[in-house]
């Protein structure tokens, strides 16, 4: 079989997402008959039926479901190749994607250390919830992620375990507690199970004015200020922070930042282990208690 064209993947995805040839043709800006012929020709070339068609409906076959998933990956790979090629022609820089509120303290230390190292390049931050997409389509070179995220096809470096903390207004009754449980928080009207996809500064501001109560990674505690208190949540799991990047795509500046991040995380783990081994030397106040846990 001859290699498929990108245009054929685009046509197929449009029909699969609309489940209607007419709407797909309108979206693509072509007439319906050529689109129908293109899909039929694609099915003949592949030797599989992608759609079940009746006079009233269109649906994907089992093979069509698989091809839709793989076609989206293929188009993302093509788009990523174009973006990375364009980036190679520009002055070197690194784009790091991060979910708002994730690993802020660790990331700050990593960037400071990287900028003091040899031959650093400019860093741009991309705050997004679509971390894997940003890596696969070439929008970002690196992402600070959780080990529970979709890491398929990515290389990773383990960094730290980050304990969960509840962010509360400083005057909130629960803010004076040594620790909290998930049940404590679910009784709060402003509690959100999922951290909203907004910048960390906005999260902190909303908590400070009493508009939000949320559980977030403990690495944010250095950014809170006096109006917001972080209280450890004892019955929620810690989050393993990892750096992730596209597999088999070499980039010297990125590799230097990865080495820096691993070194910084190692120092943080050793400092935590030392504090755990000598608790009498550590403060007992909730505000000063170490919240990054070693893995």
Legacy VTK file of the C-alpha trace (Angstrom):
# vtk DataFile Version 3.0
C-alpha trace
ASCII
DATASET POLYDATA
POINTS 295 float
0.000 0.000 0.000
1.246 3.483 -0.869
1.947 5.733 2.068
-1.099 7.677 3.232
-1.251 11.426 2.770
-1.798 13.888 5.592
-4.836 15.182 3.705
-6.466 11.740 3.977
-5.988 11.711 7.745
-7.511 15.178 8.007
-10.524 14.089 5.957
-11.018 10.942 8.027
-10.763 12.783 11.363
-13.274 15.412 10.214
-15.852 12.754 9.331
-15.156 10.768 12.525
-15.565 13.824 14.735
-18.722 15.062 13.010
-20.238 11.633 12.299
-21.791 13.312 9.285
-20.308 13.649 5.801
-22.149 16.862 5.023
-20.996 18.689 8.169
-17.456 17.366 7.727
-17.367 18.598 4.107
-18.589 22.036 5.221
-15.904 22.149 7.937
-13.226 21.224 5.415
-14.482 23.655 2.787
-15.046 21.012 0.121
-18.085 19.407 -1.502
-19.544 16.250 0.021
-19.168 13.886 -2.990
-15.355 14.264 -3.229
-15.109 13.720 0.531
-17.196 10.545 0.365
-15.065 9.252 -2.506
-11.856 10.067 -0.598
-13.017 8.081 2.439
-14.117 5.133 0.301
-10.761 5.177 -1.490
-8.979 5.264 1.898
-10.922 2.213 3.078
-10.093 0.313 -0.113
-6.393 1.157 0.164
-6.266 0.033 3.793
-8.445 -3.007 3.218
-10.664 -2.240 6.234
-14.059 -0.645 6.784
-13.707 2.506 8.916
-17.362 3.606 9.021
-20.745 1.930 9.292
-23.057 3.901 7.006
-26.834 3.901 6.828
-29.204 6.348 5.206
-29.636 8.034 8.596
-26.375 7.693 10.470
-22.618 7.280 10.342
-20.620 5.490 13.044
-17.082 4.230 13.488
-16.257 0.548 13.277
-13.862 -0.993 15.767
-11.085 -0.510 13.213
-12.238 3.079 12.742
-11.909 3.745 16.477
-8.306 2.563 16.378
-7.520 4.543 13.232
-8.999 7.722 14.753
-6.739 7.443 17.768
-3.684 6.724 15.642
-4.532 9.442 13.095
-4.679 12.070 15.823
-1.261 10.961 17.069
0.131 11.034 13.522
-1.141 14.562 12.853
0.200 15.746 16.210
3.582 14.250 15.269
3.570 16.048 11.919
2.620 19.345 13.567
5.324 18.792 16.173
7.940 18.132 13.490
7.038 21.411 11.783
7.183 23.392 15.037
10.497 21.886 16.119
11.982 22.565 12.688
10.825 26.166 12.873
12.242 26.478 16.375
15.610 25.181 15.176
15.857 28.198 12.856
15.256 30.665 15.724
17.566 31.735 18.543
17.835 28.861 21.006
15.427 28.843 23.951
13.600 26.348 26.143
9.857 26.256 26.672
8.796 24.499 29.893
5.169 23.496 30.312
3.717 23.214 33.812
0.272 22.802 35.282
-0.684 25.816 37.444
0.177 25.160 41.069
2.516 22.211 40.419
6.042 22.164 41.821
6.440 25.922 41.972
9.060 25.843 44.733
11.151 23.121 43.105
10.883 24.706 39.666
12.075 28.055 41.018
15.182 26.403 42.499
15.864 24.492 39.282
15.631 27.593 37.093
17.841 29.613 39.420
20.496 26.881 39.353
20.235 26.470 35.576
20.678 30.192 34.940
23.831 30.173 37.082
25.236 27.247 35.109
27.248 27.175 31.886
25.728 28.647 28.714
22.070 28.932 29.796
19.490 29.796 27.154
16.349 31.911 27.704
13.478 30.077 29.434
9.814 30.573 28.593
7.048 29.157 30.806
3.831 27.715 29.391
1.093 27.268 32.004
-1.373 24.701 30.736
-3.311 21.618 31.776
-2.568 19.974 28.393
1.033 19.061 29.209
1.325 15.918 27.087
-0.181 17.685 24.088
2.276 20.565 24.454
5.198 18.124 24.355
3.909 16.012 21.503
3.009 18.903 19.217
6.305 20.711 19.830
4.853 23.669 21.734
7.032 22.799 24.753
10.482 21.214 25.070
10.020 19.993 28.654
7.167 19.601 31.093
7.035 19.335 34.862
4.444 16.605 35.318
3.072 14.079 37.768
3.916 10.403 37.413
0.194 9.698 37.121
-0.082 11.826 33.935
-0.067 10.347 30.436
3.657 9.758 29.852
3.319 7.338 26.944
6.099 7.886 24.411
7.959 10.374 26.615
11.266 10.133 28.423
11.204 11.122 32.089
13.438 11.896 35.053
12.080 11.420 38.578
12.503 14.437 40.851
10.591 14.578 44.148
7.468 13.470 45.932
5.335 16.490 46.767
2.933 16.256 49.689
-0.646 17.579 49.348
-1.632 20.724 51.241
-4.943 22.518 51.549
-4.824 26.235 50.793
-7.077 28.199 53.142
-7.607 31.876 53.973
-5.363 32.707 56.938
-8.370 33.441 59.181
-10.278 30.263 58.286
-11.063 27.976 61.285
-9.283 25.038 59.613
-6.150 27.093 58.999
-5.086 26.673 62.651
-5.118 22.860 62.415
-1.900 20.823 62.342
-3.333 18.648 59.565
-6.580 17.951 57.725
-8.389 15.100 56.006
-10.277 15.089 52.728
-13.514 14.785 54.696
-12.696 17.988 56.589
-12.387 19.823 53.295
-15.467 18.385 51.631
-17.579 20.098 54.265
-16.426 23.482 52.932
-18.676 25.223 50.408
-15.711 26.709 48.521
-13.739 23.474 48.280
-12.862 22.288 44.774
-11.780 18.679 44.292
-9.856 19.633 41.152
-7.486 22.577 41.071
-8.841 25.064 38.501
-6.656 25.503 35.385
-5.576 29.063 36.232
-2.259 30.655 37.137
-0.922 30.084 40.641
-1.122 33.788 41.510
-4.842 33.754 40.731
-5.339 30.597 42.820
-3.623 32.269 45.775
-5.635 35.470 45.335
-8.919 33.571 45.185
-8.059 31.610 48.315
-7.037 34.796 50.126
-10.414 36.464 49.507
-12.343 33.353 50.570
-13.525 32.385 47.083
-11.654 29.066 46.888
-10.373 26.203 49.026
-8.232 23.694 47.144
-5.628 20.972 47.599
-2.390 21.644 45.770
1.242 20.526 45.774
3.285 21.575 48.790
5.881 23.212 46.568
3.625 26.259 46.377
4.068 27.188 50.042
6.904 29.620 49.357
4.573 31.667 47.139
1.603 32.091 49.454
2.142 35.238 51.499
0.499 36.063 54.851
-3.124 35.886 53.649
-3.089 32.174 52.768
-2.203 29.178 54.958
-1.148 25.727 53.750
-2.170 22.772 55.937
-0.993 19.201 55.161
-3.735 16.761 54.077
-2.892 13.425 55.659
-5.126 11.012 53.744
-4.332 12.101 50.189
-1.375 10.578 48.342
1.820 12.439 47.598
2.537 13.311 43.986
5.727 12.169 42.249
7.066 15.067 40.204
8.907 14.198 37.008
10.432 16.066 34.106
9.197 14.734 30.761
10.332 15.389 27.203
9.807 13.954 23.706
11.695 10.726 23.180
14.669 10.586 20.793
14.683 14.318 19.994
18.138 15.618 21.025
18.471 19.116 22.455
21.643 20.073 24.310
20.160 22.952 26.332
17.285 20.750 27.471
19.669 18.020 28.585
21.615 20.530 30.661
18.415 21.664 32.373
17.447 18.032 33.075
20.825 17.393 34.740
20.380 20.551 36.790
16.866 19.545 37.864
17.998 16.080 38.973
20.873 17.596 40.970
18.582 20.131 42.683
16.017 17.432 43.504
18.763 15.223 44.959
19.868 18.053 47.263
16.261 18.622 48.342
15.821 14.923 49.146
19.010 14.823 51.189
17.986 17.947 53.112
14.601 16.354 53.859
16.220 13.100 54.965
18.506 15.054 57.287
15.543 16.926 58.771
13.656 13.652 59.278
16.690 12.128 60.999
17.086 15.114 63.354
13.524 16.291 64.130
14.677 18.278 67.161
16.455 20.656 64.791
13.308 21.315 62.754
10.510 23.705 63.608
7.238 22.170 64.772
5.026 24.927 63.360
2.852 24.021 60.359
4.213 26.959 58.373
7.834 25.772 58.706
7.311 22.001 58.423
9.065 20.496 55.357
6.474 19.458 52.786
8.550 17.991 49.952
8.930 14.274 50.583
11.750 12.173 49.239
10.838 9.194 47.108
LINES 1 296
295 0 1 2 3 4 5 6 7 8 9 10 11 12 13 14 15 16 17 18 19 20 21 22 23 24 25 26 27 28 29 30 31 32 33 34 35 36 37 38 39 40 41 42 43 44 45 46 47 48 49 50 51 52 53 54 55 56 57 58 59 60 61 62 63 64 65 66 67 68 69 70 71 72 73 74 75 76 77 78 79 80 81 82 83 84 85 86 87 88 89 90 91 92 93 94 95 96 97 98 99 100 101 102 103 104 105 106 107 108 109 110 111 112 113 114 115 116 117 118 119 120 121 122 123 124 125 126 127 128 129 130 131 132 133 134 135 136 137 138 139 140 141 142 143 144 145 146 147 148 149 150 151 152 153 154 155 156 157 158 159 160 161 162 163 164 165 166 167 168 169 170 171 172 173 174 175 176 177 178 179 180 181 182 183 184 185 186 187 188 189 190 191 192 193 194 195 196 197 198 199 200 201 202 203 204 205 206 207 208 209 210 211 212 213 214 215 216 217 218 219 220 221 222 223 224 225 226 227 228 229 230 231 232 233 234 235 236 237 238 239 240 241 242 243 244 245 246 247 248 249 250 251 252 253 254 255 256 257 258 259 260 261 262 263 264 265 266 267 268 269 270 271 272 273 274 275 276 277 278 279 280 281 282 283 284 285 286 287 288 289 290 291 292 293 294
